[in-house]
Every structure is written in structure tokens, then in C-alpha cells.
Amino acid sequence: MNKPLTYAGAGVDIDKADRFVNIIKKISKETPRSGVMGEIGGFGGLFSLNLTHLERPVLVSSTDGVGTKLKIAGMMNIHNTIGIDLVAMCVNDIAVQGAKPLFFLDYLSMGTLKTRTATDIIKGIANGCIEANCALIGGETAEMPGMYKKNEYDLAGFVVGIVDNSKIVDGSGIGVGHKLIGVASSGLHSNGYSLVRKLCFNILKMKIDTYVPEIGKTIGEELLIPTKIYSEIIHSFIKDLPIHGLAHITGGGIAENVVRVLPETCQAVIQTDSWDVPPIFHFLKDAGKISAREMRRTFNNGIGLVGILPEDTAQELLERLNAMDEKAFLIGEIVERKETDDRIIWV
């Protein structure tokens, strides 16, 4: 060898990573800071808990990723919204249990650290945290030469929230006669993208900038719409309405996510035509000849959140959501289930 080896020569630039940490520090300060101790850059993120308003505090945590929606961000070369998806996928999962998110951490891994792309990603995460009212207190940015193709990266998120034990929403209070209220999604959210990509780009041979008349925009624009964050919406009504069950509609669709909160003695009857299904789902179903069953178990089909509550307060919830400019629909009810019955039926 003519010259000594260095880590930078092997593909890992520590100086560039240090400069990027300083960028992250500035971005993270824009997220809610109550309880945050210190700055990003230490061995761990510190957060001071204020428990004065809770009798029996319970911490709730979740971790998730964005799946192959990352491929769409790469094809579009737009990276400032994918972080919103990341926050949403984690925060929504704890919000449906009644928890308020406290802080968020991310894991970003690239073959070569591209500062501009990474900065856009972190800005998206920070925007998601602002929307969810939680703090970005730390994370990890890994430069891993040889692990990814050019311009590829991976992304994961971690959130911790808190709820009083008596306020946990776990479905145990769900009973016969309760109604199901569905809150609209913003689109595909972050599920089903492997099927979408195969259909659109492998079978239909579409380009990322192909305009789709049925949806009124390019396929790339539609597929990159960020996942809706429901945490603040949820906490606007669970404090004074008897919400006995909440389901975040992710992979598995309405059926497989609602069933996660149903007691064994209950069956959910879903009214198939009770909400407005966005055009993207009609397009995918028709273009791919996808069966109704496959659509239901793969996509959210326009409903991103389901709340279950007594009949006498269902109308009030609908009115509140509509007043917040949220599209909400009465999509079903709870009936008695016999031991051999399915947990969910569609009518």
C-alpha cells in the first residue's frame, strides 16, 4: 500500500457525521422541549417525567418503520415527508391505547452519508414530532458502506408515551350495541407498498411521474402523501367521551386491526359502503383486478382510525370530528358473537 488506511477511505467519514449531528441539534430544538434534558449528542437522550397529574402512570412504547414507501421517496428524490410517515406509524400505535407521546428517537442508515438527503429526512421527522406534540431527543445515523445500493437508506423510529392506568384504552369495555366510527386516512399511509409497486411499476410499467386521471395527480405524488398523525385528534375527544376501543388501521386493514381490541364475546359488523373510498384504492383494485378481500386485508381503503363507543355518544363524536375538518363516518356496530362466529363480518 502506498498510503495508510483511514476510516474515511473505507467509506465512513466521521468528520462529516459530526457536522451532521450539529445540524440535527438545531432541528431537534424546534420540537416540543418540555421534559427534555440536555442536547442531542450524548450517549442517551434524557427526559424528566412530570407525574403530578397521574395517579398510576404507565409508559407505552412502540417501534416501526416506513417499509418500501422509502423506495417511492427515492424514486421521487423527495425526502422531507418520509419522516412524517415514520413518526405517524409509531405515535398512532400508542395513541390508540390512550397514551400521549413524550419523546421520539430515530435510526437512519445509509451506505454513504448524504447530508442534504439526511437533513431533509430529519426535518420531516421533526415536523412529525411537532404535529404529534412530542420531542425528538436522539437517535442514530449510521454510515454503512456496502450495505445499500446507491441512494438507498433505511429508517426506523421509536416512541415512548404515557397514560394513567385508569385511562388506558384496551377494548375491555366494548359491548353489544356500541358503534364504530371511522376517521378518514390521508391515502395509502405506509402499508401495501410492495403490492402497489409491483402493480404500478412492474406490471403497468408506469413511471413515477405518470399522471393518473382517476386520482388527479401523478402516481408518485399520490404514493408519497404522508401518513396522517392521529394523536392530537384522539386526545381531543378521549378525555370526555366514553371511548372503549381504538384501532390504528395499518397492515391487515380494518378487520385485522379492529379485532385486536374486540372482546371474544363481540363481533363487529362493518357496513361496506358507509364511507367515501378515495380514488387511489379504486384505481388499484380495478387496474390489478384485486379482490375485495385482498383489498381489505392489505390497505386501509380510506379509514385510518376506528373508534368504538356507546350508541348515545356516537353522533357527538361524529359532529366533533367533522367540526375539526376531519372526515368521519359511522361504519358499523358491535353485536353478540357466538363461539364459532367470525370476529368481523362485512355487509
C-alpha positions in Angstrom: 0.0 0.0 0.0 1.2 3.5 -0.9 -0.6 5.3 1.9 -2.1 4.4 5.3 -5.7 3.3 5.5 -8.3 5.6 7.1 -11.9 5.1 8.2 -12.9 7.8 5.7 -11.0 5.9 3.0 -13.1 2.8 3.8 -16.3 4.9 3.3 -17.1 6.2 6.8 -16.5 10.0 7.2 -16.5 10.8 10.9 -16.0 14.5 10.4 -19.0 14.7 8.1 -21.1 12.8 10.7 -20.0 15.2 13.4 -21.1 18.1 11.3 -24.4 16.4 10.6 -25.0 16.0 14.4 -24.8 19.7 14.8 -27.5 20.1 12.1 -29.7 17.6 13.9 -29.2 19.5 17.2 -30.7 22.7 15.6 -33.6 20.8 14.0 -34.5 19.0 17.2 -34.8 22.2 19.2 -37.8 23.1 17.1 -39.8 20.1 18.5 -41.6 20.4 21.9 -39.0 20.5 24.7 -40.9 20.2 27.9 -39.1 17.5 29.9 -36.1 17.2 27.7 -32.7 17.4 29.5 -29.6 18.3 27.6 -28.9 18.2 23.9 -28.7 15.5 21.2 -25.1 14.1 21.1 -24.8 12.3 24.4 -24.9 8.5 24.9 -28.6 8.6 25.6 -31.5 11.0 25.5 -32.6 12.3 28.9 -36.2 13.1 29.7 -37.6 14.2 33.0 -41.1 12.9 33.8 -43.7 15.1 35.4 -46.1 12.7 37.1 -48.0 15.1 39.3 -51.2 14.8 37.2 -51.2 11.0 37.1 -52.2 8.5 39.8 -50.7 5.4 38.3 -48.5 6.3 35.3 -47.9 3.7 32.7 -45.2 4.1 29.9 -46.3 2.9 26.5 -43.7 2.4 23.7 -43.7 1.4 20.0 -41.3 1.0 17.2 -41.9 0.9 13.5 -40.6 1.7 10.0 -41.9 3.0 6.8 -41.5 -0.1 4.7 -41.0 0.1 0.9 -42.5 3.6 0.8 -38.8 4.5 1.1 -38.5 3.4 -2.5 -41.1 6.0 -3.6 -39.2 8.7 -1.8 -36.0 7.6 -3.6 -37.8 7.5 -7.0 -39.2 11.0 -6.4 -36.0 12.3 -4.9 -38.2 13.9 -2.2 -37.2 13.0 1.3 -38.7 15.7 3.5 -42.0 13.9 4.2 -41.0 10.3 4.8 -40.1 11.3 8.4 -43.7 12.3 9.0 -44.7 8.7 8.0 -42.1 7.4 10.5 -43.5 9.4 13.4 -47.1 8.6 12.4 -46.6 4.8 12.3 -45.1 4.8 15.8 -47.2 7.6 17.5 -50.6 6.4 16.2 -49.9 2.9 17.7 -49.5 4.3 21.3 -52.2 7.0 20.9 -54.9 4.3 20.3 -54.1 3.0 23.8 -54.7 6.4 25.3 -51.1 7.4 25.6 -49.7 10.8 25.0 -46.3 10.7 23.2 -43.4 12.1 25.2 -40.3 11.6 23.1 -39.1 10.1 19.8 -35.9 8.6 18.5 -34.9 7.6 15.0 -32.5 5.3 13.3 -31.2 6.3 9.9 -28.7 4.1 8.0 -27.1 5.0 4.7 -24.3 3.5 2.6 -22.7 6.9 2.4 -24.0 9.9 4.4 -25.6 12.4 2.1 -26.0 15.4 4.3 -28.7 17.1 2.2 -30.9 14.0 2.0 -30.3 13.1 5.6 -31.2 16.7 6.7 -34.5 16.5 4.7 -35.3 13.2 6.4 -34.7 14.6 9.9 -36.7 17.7 9.1 -39.6 15.5 8.2 -39.2 13.6 11.5 -39.1 16.9 13.4 -42.3 18.1 11.6 -44.0 14.9 12.6 -42.9 15.3 16.2 -44.3 18.9 16.2 -47.6 17.6 14.8 -47.7 14.9 17.4 -46.5 17.2 20.2 -43.5 15.1 21.2 -39.8 15.8 21.4 -37.1 14.5 19.2 -34.4 13.7 21.8 -32.0 11.5 20.0 -31.3 8.7 17.5 -28.6 7.1 15.4 -27.2 7.9 12.0 -25.2 5.0 10.6 -22.9 5.2 7.6 -22.5 1.6 6.3 -20.6 1.2 3.1 -21.5 -1.8 1.0 -24.8 -2.4 2.8 -27.1 -0.5 0.5 -27.4 0.3 -3.2 -26.6 3.8 -4.3 -29.0 6.4 -2.9 -30.8 3.8 -0.7 -31.3 4.1 3.1 -33.3 2.6 5.9 -35.3 4.2 8.6 -36.8 3.2 11.9 -38.4 5.1 14.7 -39.1 4.6 18.4 -41.6 6.5 20.6 -42.4 6.5 24.3 -45.6 7.9 25.7 -47.5 7.9 29.0 -51.1 7.2 30.2 -52.7 6.9 33.6 -53.5 3.3 34.2 -57.2 4.1 34.7 -57.3 5.8 31.2 -55.8 3.0 29.1 -58.0 2.2 26.1 -57.8 -1.5 25.8 -61.2 -2.6 24.4 -62.3 -4.3 27.6 -65.4 -2.0 27.9 -66.7 -2.8 24.4 -70.2 -4.2 24.4 -73.2 -5.1 22.2 -74.8 -2.0 20.7 -71.6 0.1 20.5 -70.9 1.9 17.3 -67.8 2.0 15.1 -66.7 5.5 13.9 -64.1 5.6 11.2 -61.8 8.6 10.6 -60.5 9.1 7.1 -57.0 8.3 6.1 -54.8 10.7 4.1 -54.3 8.0 1.5 -52.3 4.7 1.5 -50.4 5.7 4.6 -47.4 3.3 4.8 -48.9 -0.1 4.1 -49.3 -2.3 1.0 -46.5 -0.6 -1.0 -44.9 -3.9 -2.1 -48.1 -4.7 -3.9 -48.6 -1.2 -5.2 -45.0 -1.1 -6.6 -45.4 -4.4 -8.3 -48.6 -3.4 -9.9 -47.7 0.1 -10.9 -44.1 -0.2 -11.9 -43.6 -3.9 -12.8 -47.0 -4.8 -14.4 -48.4 -1.5 -15.6 -44.9 -0.2 -16.4 -45.8 3.3 -15.1 -43.2 5.9 -14.4 -43.0 7.8 -11.1 -44.3 10.9 -12.9 -47.1 9.2 -14.8 -50.3 11.3 -14.5 -53.3 9.2 -13.4 -56.6 10.9 -14.4 -58.6 8.8 -11.9 -56.7 10.3 -9.0 -55.9 13.7 -10.5 -52.2 13.7 -9.9 -49.1 11.7 -10.7 -48.7 8.3 -9.2 -45.6 9.4 -7.3 -47.4 12.4 -5.8 -50.2 10.2 -4.6 -47.9 7.5 -3.2 -45.8 9.9 -1.2 -48.7 11.6 0.7 -47.6 11.3 4.4 -49.4 9.1 6.9 -51.9 11.0 9.0 -51.0 11.6 12.6 -54.0 11.0 14.9 -52.6 11.5 18.4 -53.8 15.1 18.9 -57.2 14.2 17.3 -57.6 11.3 19.7 -56.7 13.3 22.8 -59.2 15.9 21.9 -62.1 13.5 22.5 -61.0 10.7 24.8 -60.8 13.0 27.7 -64.5 13.5 28.0 -66.2 10.8 25.7 -66.6 7.1 26.7 -64.2 5.7 24.0 -63.9 2.0 24.8 -61.8 0.9 21.9 -59.5 2.5 19.3 -57.7 0.9 16.3 -55.0 2.3 14.1 -55.7 0.8 10.7 -52.3 -0.3 9.3 -51.2 -3.6 7.7 -54.1 -6.0 7.8 -56.7 -3.4 7.2 -59.9 -2.7 9.2 -60.6 -6.3 10.0 -57.3 -7.4 11.4 -56.7 -4.2 13.4 -60.2 -3.8 14.9 -60.2 -7.4 16.0 -57.1 -6.6 18.2 -59.3 -4.6 20.6 -62.5 -6.7 20.4 -63.6 -8.9 23.4 -64.1 -12.6 22.5 -67.8 -12.2 23.0 -68.2 -9.4 20.5 -68.5 -9.3 16.7 -68.0 -6.1 14.6 -70.4 -5.7 11.7 -68.9 -3.4 9.1 -71.1 -1.5 6.6 -69.1 -1.8 3.4 -70.5 1.3 1.6 -70.6 3.6 4.6 -67.6 5.8 3.9 -66.0 7.6 0.9 -63.2 5.4 -0.5 -60.5 7.6 -2.1 -59.9 7.2 -5.8 -56.4 5.6 -5.4 -58.0 2.5 -3.9 -60.5 2.2 -6.8 -57.6 2.6 -9.2 -55.5 -0.1 -7.6 -58.4 -2.5 -7.3 -59.5 -2.1 -10.9 -56.0 -2.0 -12.5 -54.8 -5.0 -10.6 -58.1 -7.0 -10.6 -57.6 -7.2 -6.8 -60.4 -9.0 -4.9 -62.4 -7.2 -2.3 -61.0 -9.5 0.4 -57.4 -8.8 -0.7 -58.0 -5.0 -0.7 -59.5 -5.2 2.8 -56.6 -7.1 4.3 -53.8 -5.1 2.5 -55.0 -1.5 2.6 -56.8 0.9 4.9 -59.2 1.8 2.0 -59.7 5.3 3.3 -60.1 4.7 7.0 -57.0 5.2 9.1 -58.6 5.2 12.6 -61.6 3.5 14.2 -63.2 4.4 17.5 -65.7 2.2 19.3 -68.1 3.8 21.8 -71.7 3.6 23.1 -74.5 4.5 20.6 -75.8 7.5 22.6 -72.4 9.4 22.2 -71.6 8.2 18.6 -73.3 11.2 17.0 -71.4 13.7 19.2 -68.1 12.2 18.2 -69.0 12.4 14.5 -70.0 16.1 15.0 -66.8 16.9 16.9 -64.6 15.3 14.2 -66.5 17.0 11.4 -66.1 20.3 13.2 -62.3 19.7 13.2 -62.5 19.2 9.4 -61.9 15.5 9.8 -63.9 13.2 7.6 -65.7 10.7 9.9 -68.3 8.1 9.3 -70.5 5.7 11.2 -69.1 2.4 9.7 -70.5 -0.4 11.8 -71.7 -1.7 15.2 -71.0 -4.4 17.8 -73.2 -7.4 18.1 -73.1 -10.5 20.2 -70.7 -13.2 18.9 -71.2 -16.9 19.1 -68.2 -19.0 19.7 -67.9 -20.2 16.1 -68.7 -16.8 14.5 -66.0 -14.7 12.8 -64.9 -11.7 14.8 -65.6 -9.3 11.9 -68.3 -9.6 9.2 -68.9 -7.3 6.2 -72.4 -6.5 5.0 
